[in-house]
């Protein structure tokens, strides 16, 4: 393993000061190794990092979604990530780089401002992700051997699935994330004003279900595919910040995309799947 861990995976959600103390082994000497270490530390403690904090608009760290700074085998890991870029992004309507993808995550999952792709925070994080991926060939990733069951589940979703998801959440998630999803202590909020916005990757119910199935409950992921889907549906029918692209771009800022106007909400995300927020939850 590349990281000397002072505790188990559960420390990914420990106090920021503890997370940043992990030391990477086998780094190249000099400034490059220092950049890789900084990138790792900012992943673990984004909200408390001097460099990253100005671009963070909620109570999350990168490690809230990318467990152990992406150095795992579970969904959300960074192994074989750098070699997938450059890649065409349907969302941006352009071929984007790894640096673009990192910067975009700040304005979506972190609900903050998009840093410049040549900013120290993006460069250091890219250095870390590239280091994890060293030796991998640059190629278009193959199609998954086992297609995800979650798009079909989403298409057939009913209010009963939302209710079942709440039950799964209460039994498996509320102890760490609170019954209101606002987070407890160092455990991150899953909805509400301090969580990821509606333009984030995990605001996609199928993606969140895949992540939950592979990662949660932390240290003992055991939910069935149906339970993972139902709790993802429940979480992503709760209120969270809207995503308005223009509000996350600084004036004159570089943004490698052909799409320059985007607004996402909880309701509009469900509409894309042919679902109605009101019908699923009885809400507005």
C-alpha positions in Angstrom: 0.0 0.0 0.0 1.2 3.5 -0.8 -0.1 5.0 2.5 1.1 4.4 6.0 -2.2 4.3 7.7 -2.4 5.2 11.4 -5.9 3.7 11.7 -8.6 1.8 9.8 -10.6 3.1 6.9 -13.0 4.7 9.3 -10.5 7.4 10.0 -11.3 8.8 6.6 -14.0 10.8 8.4 -11.9 11.5 11.4 -10.9 15.0 12.5 -9.1 16.9 9.7 -5.9 17.3 11.6 -5.6 13.5 12.0 -6.3 12.8 8.3 -3.7 15.3 7.1 -1.0 13.6 9.2 -0.8 10.5 7.0 2.5 10.2 5.2 2.8 8.8 1.6 5.6 6.4 1.0 7.7 6.0 -2.2 7.3 9.5 -3.4 9.7 11.0 -5.9 12.2 13.4 -4.3 11.9 17.2 -4.3 9.1 19.5 -5.3 7.1 16.8 -7.2 6.9 14.5 -4.2 5.9 17.5 -2.0 3.2 18.4 -4.5 1.8 14.8 -4.4 1.8 14.9 -0.6 0.0 18.2 -0.6 -2.6 16.9 -3.1 -3.3 13.9 -0.8 -3.6 16.1 2.3 -6.0 18.5 0.5 -8.1 15.5 -0.5 -8.4 14.4 3.1 -9.0 17.9 4.6 -10.3 20.1 1.8 -12.5 22.2 4.1 -9.5 22.9 6.4 -6.8 23.4 3.8 -5.5 26.9 3.3 -5.2 26.3 -0.4 -8.5 24.4 -1.0 -10.9 26.1 1.4 -11.5 29.2 -0.7 -13.1 27.0 -3.4 -15.2 24.9 -1.0 -18.8 26.0 -0.4 -20.1 23.3 1.9 -19.1 21.0 4.8 -17.6 18.2 2.7 -14.0 17.1 2.0 -12.9 15.3 -1.2 -12.5 12.2 1.0 -16.2 12.4 1.9 -16.8 10.7 -1.5 -13.3 9.5 -2.3 -12.7 7.3 0.7 -9.1 7.4 2.0 -8.3 10.0 -0.7 -9.3 7.6 -3.4 -6.7 4.9 -2.5 -9.2 2.0 -2.1 -10.7 -0.6 -4.4 -14.3 0.7 -3.8 -16.4 3.0 -6.0 -15.0 6.5 -5.9 -11.3 5.4 -6.0 -8.7 7.1 -8.1 -6.9 4.0 -9.3 -6.8 4.0 -13.1 -8.4 7.5 -13.1 -5.7 9.7 -14.6 -5.3 7.3 -17.6 -8.9 7.9 -18.5 -8.1 11.5 -19.4 -8.3 13.5 -21.6 -11.9 12.3 -22.2 -15.0 13.6 -23.8 -17.5 14.9 -21.2 -21.1 14.9 -22.3 -22.0 17.3 -19.5 -19.4 19.9 -20.7 -19.8 19.1 -24.4 -16.0 19.0 -24.7 -12.9 16.9 -24.3 -11.6 17.7 -20.8 -8.5 17.0 -18.9 -8.0 15.6 -15.4 -7.4 19.1 -14.2 -10.7 20.2 -15.7 -12.5 17.3 -13.9 -11.0 18.3 -10.6 -11.9 21.9 -11.0 -15.4 21.0 -12.0 -15.8 18.9 -8.8 -15.2 22.0 -6.7 -18.2 23.8 -8.2 -20.5 20.7 -8.1 -19.7 18.3 -5.3 -18.1 20.9 -3.1 -20.7 23.6 -4.1 -18.0 26.2 -4.3 -16.2 28.2 -6.9 -14.3 26.6 -9.8 -10.5 27.1 -9.3 -8.3 27.7 -12.3 -6.8 24.5 -13.8 -3.3 25.9 -13.2 -4.0 26.8 -9.6 -1.8 25.1 -7.0 -4.8 23.2 -5.5 -5.7 21.6 -8.9 -2.1 21.0 -9.9 -1.3 19.3 -6.6 -4.4 17.1 -6.6 -3.7 16.1 -10.2 -0.1 15.2 -9.2 -1.5 12.9 -6.5 -4.1 11.2 -8.7 -1.5 10.7 -11.4 0.9 9.2 -8.9 -1.8 6.7 -7.8 -2.3 5.8 -11.5 1.4 5.5 -12.5 2.2 2.8 -15.0 -1.4 2.6 -16.4 -1.9 3.1 -20.2 -3.9 6.0 -21.5 -6.9 4.4 -23.2 -10.7 4.6 -23.4 -12.0 2.5 -20.5 -13.9 -0.7 -21.6 -17.6 -1.0 -21.0 -18.3 -2.6 -17.6 -18.7 -6.4 -17.7 -21.8 -6.3 -15.6 -24.1 -3.4 -16.5 -25.5 -1.4 -13.6 -29.0 -2.5 -12.5 -29.8 1.0 -11.1 -31.0 2.8 -14.2 -33.8 0.2 -14.6 -34.6 0.5 -10.9 -34.8 4.3 -11.3 -37.1 4.1 -14.2 -39.5 1.9 -12.2 -39.2 3.9 -8.9 -42.3 4.5 -6.8 -43.1 6.3 -3.6 -42.8 3.0 -1.8 -39.1 3.0 -2.8 -38.6 6.4 -1.2 -40.3 5.1 2.0 -38.2 2.0 2.0 -35.1 4.1 1.5 -35.9 6.2 4.6 -36.1 2.9 6.5 -32.7 1.8 5.2 -31.3 5.2 6.0 -32.6 5.2 9.6 -31.2 1.7 10.2 -27.8 2.1 8.6 -26.9 5.8 8.1 -28.6 8.0 10.6 -26.2 7.1 13.5 -23.4 8.8 11.6 -25.1 11.3 9.3 -28.0 12.3 11.6 -31.7 11.7 11.1 -32.0 14.9 9.2 -29.0 14.1 7.0 -27.1 17.2 8.2 -24.1 15.2 9.4 -22.8 14.5 12.9 -19.3 15.7 14.0 -16.8 14.8 11.3 -19.4 12.7 9.3 -20.5 14.7 6.3 -24.0 16.0 5.5 -25.9 14.1 2.8 -28.4 16.7 2.0 -29.3 20.3 3.0 -27.4 23.5 2.5 -24.0 22.1 3.5 -24.0 19.1 1.2 -23.2 18.6 -2.5 -25.4 20.5 -4.9 -27.8 19.2 -7.5 -25.1 19.4 -10.2 -22.8 17.0 -8.5 -22.0 13.5 -9.7 -23.6 11.9 -6.6 -26.8 13.8 -7.3 -27.3 11.2 -10.0 -29.2 8.5 -8.2 -27.7 5.6 -10.1 -24.2 6.8 -9.4 -25.0 7.4 -5.8 -26.5 3.8 -5.5 -23.3 2.3 -7.0 -21.2 4.3 -4.5 -23.3 3.4 -1.5 -23.3 -0.3 -2.5 -19.5 -0.4 -2.5 -18.7 1.9 0.4 -21.5 2.1 3.0 -22.0 1.5 5.9 -18.4 2.6 6.3 -16.1 -0.3 7.0 -18.9 -2.8 6.5 -20.7 -2.3 3.2 -23.4 -4.9 3.1 -26.6 -3.4 1.6 -28.3 -5.3 -1.1 -28.5 -3.6 -4.6 -32.2 -2.8 -3.9 -31.4 -1.3 -0.5 -28.5 0.8 -2.0 -30.8 2.1 -4.7 -33.7 2.9 -2.3 -31.5 4.8 0.1 -29.9 6.7 -2.8 -33.3 7.6 -4.0 -34.3 8.8 -0.6 -31.2 10.9 -0.2 -31.5 12.5 -3.6 -35.2 13.4 -3.1 -34.2 15.5 -0.1 -33.5 19.2 -0.4 -30.0 20.3 -1.5 -28.6 23.4 -3.1 -29.5 24.1 -6.7 -26.6 24.2 -9.2 -26.5 27.3 -11.4 -23.3 27.2 -13.5 -22.8 30.9 -13.8 -22.7 31.3 -10.0 -19.7 29.0 -9.7 -17.5 30.6 -12.3 -15.4 33.7 -11.5 -15.6 36.5 -14.0 -13.2 35.9 -17.0 -12.4 32.5 -15.6 -11.3 29.7 -17.9 -13.8 26.9 -18.3 -13.2 24.2 -20.9 -16.7 23.5 -22.1 -19.1 24.3 -24.9 -22.0 24.3 -22.4 -22.0 27.6 -20.6 -25.6 27.6 -19.1 -26.8 24.9 -16.8 -29.3 24.8 -13.9 -29.9 21.6 -11.9 -32.4 21.0 -9.1 -33.6 18.0 -7.2 -36.8 18.1 -9.2 -35.1 18.5 -12.6 -32.7 15.6 -11.9 -35.7 13.4 -11.4 -37.4 14.8 -14.5 -34.5 13.6 -16.6 -35.3 10.1 -15.4 -39.0 10.6 -16.2 -40.0 10.9 -12.6 -41.8 13.6 -10.5 -40.5 14.8 -7.2 -44.1 15.6 -6.1 -45.3 12.2 -7.1 -42.5 10.4 -5.3 -42.6 12.4 -2.1 -45.8 14.4 -2.0 -43.7 17.5 -1.8 -43.7 20.7 -4.0 
